[in-house]
Amino acid sequence: MRSPSRESFMQDIKPGMSLQKSTFKKMLGYDITTPGFADEAIKKLEAVGCSKAREYYAAAKTEYEQEHENMMRSVSEWYAKQKTWKEVSEPRKQQEAEQGRMSGDWMKGMY
C-alpha cells in the first residue's frame, strides 16, 4: 500500500515540471522506505521528457551517501575517543578511590 505523499509525488510528475535537488532527495527517501520507488519515479520522469532523471537521481544519491559516510566516520571517531577516554578514566577513578580508602585507613589507628 502506498502512502498519500508517495502517491501525490507521483501524481505531481508532469511535463515541464521544475526539477529541484529536493525532488531527487524525496525520491531517495521514498526509495529507502519503499524499494523500487525511485525506479518507478525515474521511468515516469523519463516518460514526461526528463531524459536526465536517472543521472540527476544518481548524483543526489551519491551526494547523500557521501554525506552519510562522512557523518558515520565522524561519529565513529567520536565514539572511539569516548571509549578510549572511558578505558583510561575508569581505572584512574578506581585507583583514586582505592588510594582514598587506603590513606584514610592508616590514620584511623593514630588517633
Sequence and secondary structure as in RCSB ss.txt:
>XXXX:A:sequence
MRSPSRESFMQDIKPGMSLQKSTFKKMLGYDITTPGFADEAIKKLEAVGCSKAREYYAAAKTEYEQEHENMMRSV
SEWYAKQKTWKEVSEPRKQQEAEQGRMSGDWMKGMY
>XXXX:A:secstr
   HHHHHHHHT  TT    HHHHHHHHHHHHHSTTHHHHHHHHHHHTT TTHHHHHHHHHHHHHHHHHHHHHHH
HHHHHHHHHHHHHHHHHHHHHHHHHHHHHHHHHTT 
